[in-house]
Amino acid sequence: MNKKNEHIVTDQEVLVRVEGVSKKFAKSLKRSLLYGVQDVLYGISRKAQDKSLRKDEFWAVNHVSFELRRGECLGLIGHNGAGKSTLLKILNGLINPDTGTVTIKGRVGALIELGAGFNPILTGRENIYNNGAILGLTREEINAKVEAIIDFAEIREFIDMPVQHYSSGMKVRLGFAVAAQLEPDVLIIDEVLAVGDMGFIMKCFKTIDNLLSSTAIIYVSHNMPTVSRLCNHIILMDKGKSIFYGDNVGKAIDLYYSSFTDNISHVVYSNNSIEFISAEIDKARKDIDGTPQLDWLDDFLLHLKFKIADGNEPPLFRILIYDKEQRPLSIFEPNYDSNLLTVKNNLLDFKVQHKKIQLSKGLYSINITAFKRNTNEPILRVNNIITFQVLHEEDHFQPFLLSANFLN
């Protein structure tokens, strides 16, 4: 591995260059130790090791390459186990790759693991000085920033307590404060920010916005709206490989979301008086995987069928739309009027219409719950009765794109 840190950089220079980086691991600790001993004893050359995998080995990162300049924010996304954390550890110098090179210019601030970089027996204040020294700052430079770091972290009353006694939230506060306030050229942030409370997270995002003009940022998250908001470049990883790399953030997010789509409904509860049969979205075209697609402002027409037991009247339906992170976004007005629907030959066949759908571009799913009228007793709940996609030429991290007229 050729990893260099240079402190004189210009605005247009590439601050992070990753070229063909790969890293493999053995699935068991025993075999990993065995291979390590064999490599040392028998002097197997690095070149020979890298050509093939031995028994129980796998590529955690497989031939990944990218460049990042000052003012750019690279989103790193993918399922758990895709190789994101391993790649971050390589970038931060915690582990060495088996092949490829990493070149980083300037100071690197990293927040990639809870408490990473902290000495647990030292106080928060002492750890600030340790981290500053690692970044190459003099004691005088750290003295000038230490109060701002403590204020940002909002843990002044605990700053002289050993870090091992900090809560997870306190560690995140101090870790981000140190990583951001010491003005790194490259800032690496993992999903660890999700541990903090909402107020602090919003303050972190505001700080990231301010840092972007002078810093290259690598941001790892499963929160796609945040990725869409912050990042202007993106890598989608799967099984260690980079399957998408570029500046079309929306396309990568669509690919990420589409990997979750199974279009299989899941019955959570049923008292056997009603049975879910099918759900379709009328007048929607379908992609190659069969997912219904609507353009923004198309009419939404959900066609539902249920089997109803003898003698039962149509229930009250609550139909909810969820985004792909399973956050509830909206609910259709329930069928409070008992005369709206009728059962014929034990079949309840009806449609729910919503004019000019104004959901933002993205993938959505529908959950439905049926209640017995008058008693409000739940008799059926089905999750993901159907998944559908709203198409638009622009990406928005807000859940709704509202139609508007601008008037003089």
FENBELGI-V861864 format. One record per residue. N is the residue number from 0. RES is the residue in three letters. SS is DSSP state (a for helix, b for strand, c for the rest). PHI is phi as a letter, one per 40 degrees, with the letter a starting at -180 (none if undefined). OMEGA is omega in whole degrees, 0 to 359 (* if undefined). Layout:
{{N	RES	SS	PHI	OMEGA} {N	RES	SS	PHI	OMEGA}}
This chain:
{{0	MET	c	none	177} {1	ASN	c	b	183} {2	LYS	b	b	183} {3	LYS	b	b	173} {4	ASN	b	b	180} {5	GLU	b	b	189} {6	HIS	c	b	178} {7	ILE	c	b	184} {8	VAL	c	b	177} {9	THR	c	b	186} {10	ASP	c	c	186} {11	GLN	c	c	182} {12	GLU	c	c	172} {13	VAL	b	c	181} {14	LEU	b	c	178} {15	VAL	b	b	175} {16	ARG	b	b	179} {17	VAL	b	b	186} {18	GLU	b	b	174} {19	GLY	b	f	185} {20	VAL	b	c	177} {21	SER	b	b	177} {22	LYS	b	a	179} {23	LYS	b	b	178} {24	PHE	b	b	170} {25	ALA	b	c	184} {26	LYS	c	c	179} {27	SER	c	b	180} {28	LEU	a	c	182} {29	LYS	a	c	181} {30	ARG	a	c	177} {31	SER	a	c	178} {32	LEU	a	c	179} {33	LEU	a	c	180} {34	TYR	a	c	179} {35	GLY	a	c	179} {36	VAL	a	c	180} {37	GLN	a	c	182} {38	ASP	a	c	180} {39	VAL	a	c	186} {40	LEU	a	c	186} {41	TYR	a	c	174} {42	GLY	c	g	179} {43	ILE	c	c	183} {44	SER	c	c	179} {45	ARG	a	d	182} {46	LYS	a	c	181} {47	ALA	a	c	180} {48	GLN	a	c	191} {49	ASP	a	c	186} {50	LYS	a	c	184} {51	SER	c	a	178} {52	LEU	c	c	173} {53	ARG	c	c	183} {54	LYS	c	d	178} {55	ASP	c	g	176} {56	GLU	b	c	176} {57	PHE	b	a	178} {58	TRP	b	c	175} {59	ALA	b	c	173} {60	VAL	b	b	189} {61	ASN	b	b	172} {62	HIS	b	f	179} {63	VAL	b	c	179} {64	SER	b	b	172} {65	PHE	b	a	176} {66	GLU	b	b	180} {67	LEU	b	a	181} {68	ARG	b	b	176} {69	ARG	c	d	181} {70	GLY	c	g	179} {71	GLU	c	b	175} {72	CYS	b	b	181} {73	LEU	b	c	173} {74	GLY	b	c	179} {75	LEU	b	b	186} {76	ILE	b	b	180} {77	GLY	c	i	180} {78	HIS	c	c	172} {79	ASN	c	d	182} {80	GLY	c	g	181} {81	ALA	c	c	179} {82	GLY	c	h	184} {83	LYS	a	c	183} {84	SER	a	c	178} {85	THR	a	c	179} {86	LEU	a	c	179} {87	LEU	a	c	179} {88	LYS	a	c	176} {89	ILE	a	c	180} {90	LEU	a	c	182} {91	ASN	c	c	176} {92	GLY	c	g	180} {93	LEU	c	c	174} {94	ILE	c	b	180} {95	ASN	c	c	176} {96	PRO	c	c	175} {97	ASP	c	c	176} {98	THR	b	b	176} {99	GLY	b	g	182} {100	THR	b	b	174} {101	VAL	b	b	177} {102	THR	b	b	179} {103	ILE	b	b	180} {104	LYS	b	b	178} {105	GLY	c	g	181} {106	ARG	c	c	181} {107	VAL	b	b	172} {108	GLY	b	b	185} {109	ALA	b	b	174} {110	LEU	b	b	189} {111	ILE	c	b	176} {112	GLU	c	a	181} {113	LEU	c	c	179} {114	GLY	c	g	180} {115	ALA	c	c	180} {116	GLY	c	g	179} {117	PHE	c	c	170} {118	ASN	c	c	189} {119	PRO	c	c	183} {120	ILE	c	c	177} {121	LEU	c	c	179} {122	THR	b	c	176} {123	GLY	a	d	180} {124	ARG	a	c	180} {125	GLU	a	c	178} {126	ASN	a	c	175} {127	ILE	a	c	180} {128	TYR	a	c	178} {129	ASN	a	c	181} {130	ASN	a	c	178} {131	GLY	a	c	179} {132	ALA	a	c	178} {133	ILE	a	c	179} {134	LEU	c	c	176} {135	GLY	c	g	178} {136	LEU	c	c	175} {137	THR	c	c	180} {138	ARG	a	c	179} {139	GLU	a	c	179} {140	GLU	a	c	179} {141	ILE	a	c	178} {142	ASN	a	d	182} {143	ALA	a	c	184} {144	LYS	a	b	190} {145	VAL	a	c	180} {146	GLU	a	c	178} {147	ALA	a	c	178} {148	ILE	a	c	181} {149	ILE	a	c	179} {150	ASP	a	c	181} {151	PHE	a	c	183} {152	ALA	a	c	178} {153	GLU	c	f	179} {154	ILE	c	b	186} {155	ARG	a	d	184} {156	GLU	a	c	180} {157	PHE	a	b	190} {158	ILE	c	c	179} {159	ASP	c	b	175} {160	MET	c	b	179} {161	PRO	b	d	183} {162	VAL	a	c	180} {163	GLN	a	c	179} {164	HIS	a	c	179} {165	TYR	c	c	170} {166	SER	c	c	179} {167	SER	a	c	179} {168	GLY	a	c	179} {169	MET	a	c	179} {170	LYS	a	c	178} {171	VAL	a	c	181} {172	ARG	a	d	181} {173	LEU	a	c	181} {174	GLY	a	c	180} {175	PHE	a	c	180} {176	ALA	a	d	179} {177	VAL	a	c	184} {178	ALA	a	c	185} {179	ALA	a	c	187} {180	GLN	a	c	177} {181	LEU	c	c	172} {182	GLU	c	f	179} {183	PRO	c	c	172} {184	ASP	c	c	179} {185	VAL	b	b	180} {186	LEU	b	b	181} {187	ILE	b	b	184} {188	ILE	b	b	177} {189	ASP	c	c	182} {190	GLU	a	c	182} {191	VAL	a	d	179} {192	LEU	a	c	182} {193	ALA	a	c	181} {194	VAL	a	c	184} {195	GLY	c	c	177} {196	ASP	c	c	188} {197	MET	a	c	180} {198	GLY	a	c	180} {199	PHE	a	c	179} {200	ILE	a	c	178} {201	MET	a	c	177} {202	LYS	a	c	178} {203	CYS	a	c	181} {204	PHE	a	c	177} {205	LYS	a	c	178} {206	THR	a	c	178} {207	ILE	a	c	177} {208	ASP	a	d	181} {209	ASN	a	c	182} {210	LEU	a	c	190} {211	LEU	c	d	183} {212	SER	c	c	185} {213	SER	c	b	188} {214	THR	c	b	168} {215	ALA	b	c	187} {216	ILE	b	b	171} {217	ILE	b	b	188} {218	TYR	b	b	180} {219	VAL	b	b	181} {220	SER	c	a	170} {221	HIS	c	c	180} {222	ASN	c	c	187} {223	MET	a	c	175} {224	PRO	a	d	178} {225	THR	a	c	177} {226	VAL	a	d	180} {227	SER	a	c	182} {228	ARG	a	c	189} {229	LEU	a	c	197} {230	CYS	c	c	173} {231	ASN	c	b	171} {232	HIS	b	b	185} {233	ILE	b	a	172} {234	ILE	b	b	173} {235	LEU	b	b	182} {236	MET	b	b	177} {237	ASP	b	a	180} {238	LYS	c	f	175} {239	GLY	c	g	183} {240	LYS	b	b	172} {241	SER	b	c	183} {242	ILE	b	c	173} {243	PHE	b	a	177} {244	TYR	b	a	179} {245	GLY	b	i	182} {246	ASP	c	b	177} {247	ASN	c	c	185} {248	VAL	a	c	181} {249	GLY	a	c	180} {250	LYS	a	c	180} {251	ALA	a	c	179} {252	ILE	a	c	176} {253	ASP	a	c	178} {254	LEU	a	c	178} {255	TYR	a	c	181} {256	TYR	a	c	184} {257	SER	a	c	180} {258	SER	c	c	177} {259	PHE	c	c	189} {260	THR	c	c	176} {261	ASP	c	b	179} {262	ASN	c	f	178} {263	ILE	c	b	180} {264	SER	c	c	183} {265	HIS	b	b	179} {266	VAL	b	c	181} {267	VAL	b	c	182} {268	TYR	b	a	175} {269	SER	b	a	176} {270	ASN	c	c	176} {271	ASN	c	g	175} {272	SER	c	c	180} {273	ILE	b	a	181} {274	GLU	b	b	177} {275	PHE	b	c	180} {276	ILE	b	b	185} {277	SER	b	a	175} {278	ALA	b	a	177} {279	GLU	b	b	172} {280	ILE	b	b	184} {281	ASP	c	c	176} {282	LYS	c	g	176} {283	ALA	c	b	172} {284	ARG	b	c	183} {285	LYS	b	b	176} {286	ASP	c	c	185} {287	ILE	c	c	178} {288	ASP	c	c	178} {289	GLY	c	g	179} {290	THR	c	c	178} {291	PRO	b	c	181} {292	GLN	b	b	176} {293	LEU	b	b	170} {294	ASP	b	c	175} {295	TRP	c	d	182} {296	LEU	c	g	169} {297	ASP	c	c	172} {298	ASP	c	c	180} {299	PHE	b	b	183} {300	LEU	b	b	183} {301	LEU	b	c	183} {302	HIS	b	b	186} {303	LEU	b	b	175} {304	LYS	b	b	178} {305	PHE	b	b	172} {306	LYS	b	c	184} {307	ILE	b	b	179} {308	ALA	c	c	182} {309	ASP	c	d	174} {310	GLY	c	g	181} {311	ASN	c	c	178} {312	GLU	c	c	177} {313	PRO	c	d	181} {314	PRO	c	c	173} {315	LEU	b	c	183} {316	PHE	b	b	169} {317	ARG	b	b	186} {318	ILE	b	b	185} {319	LEU	b	b	175} {320	ILE	b	b	179} {321	TYR	b	b	172} {322	ASP	b	c	185} {323	LYS	c	c	173} {324	GLU	c	c	176} {325	GLN	c	g	172} {326	ARG	c	c	179} {327	PRO	b	c	184} {328	LEU	b	b	185} {329	SER	b	a	178} {330	ILE	b	b	175} {331	PHE	c	c	178} {332	GLU	c	d	182} {333	PRO	c	c	180} {334	ASN	c	c	183} {335	TYR	c	c	179} {336	ASP	c	c	184} {337	SER	c	c	181} {338	ASN	c	c	183} {339	LEU	c	c	186} {340	LEU	c	b	178} {341	THR	c	b	179} {342	VAL	c	b	178} {343	LYS	b	b	180} {344	ASN	c	f	179} {345	ASN	c	g	179} {346	LEU	b	b	173} {347	LEU	b	b	185} {348	ASP	b	b	184} {349	PHE	b	a	180} {350	LYS	b	b	176} {351	VAL	b	b	185} {352	GLN	b	b	172} {353	HIS	b	b	183} {354	LYS	c	c	171} {355	LYS	c	f	182} {356	ILE	c	c	185} {357	GLN	c	b	170} {358	LEU	b	c	176} {359	SER	c	c	177} {360	LYS	c	d	178} {361	GLY	b	i	179} {362	LEU	b	b	183} {363	TYR	b	b	176} {364	SER	b	b	183} {365	ILE	b	b	171} {366	ASN	b	b	181} {367	ILE	b	b	176} {368	THR	b	b	177} {369	ALA	b	b	182} {370	PHE	b	b	174} {371	LYS	b	c	182} {372	ARG	c	c	178} {373	ASN	c	g	182} {374	THR	c	c	182} {375	ASN	c	g	179} {376	GLU	b	c	179} {377	PRO	b	c	180} {378	ILE	b	b	178} {379	LEU	b	a	171} {380	ARG	b	b	180} {381	VAL	b	b	177} {382	ASN	b	c	176} {383	ASN	b	f	177} {384	ILE	b	c	175} {385	ILE	b	a	174} {386	THR	b	b	180} {387	PHE	b	a	184} {388	GLN	b	b	173} {389	VAL	b	b	184} {390	LEU	b	b	176} {391	HIS	c	a	182} {392	GLU	c	c	182} {393	GLU	c	b	176} {394	ASP	c	c	176} {395	HIS	c	b	180} {396	PHE	c	c	174} {397	GLN	c	c	184} {398	PRO	c	c	182} {399	PHE	b	b	171} {400	LEU	c	b	188} {401	LEU	c	c	176} {402	SER	c	c	183} {403	ALA	c	a	172} {404	ASN	c	b	178} {405	PHE	c	b	187} {406	LEU	c	b	173} {407	ASN	c	c	*}}
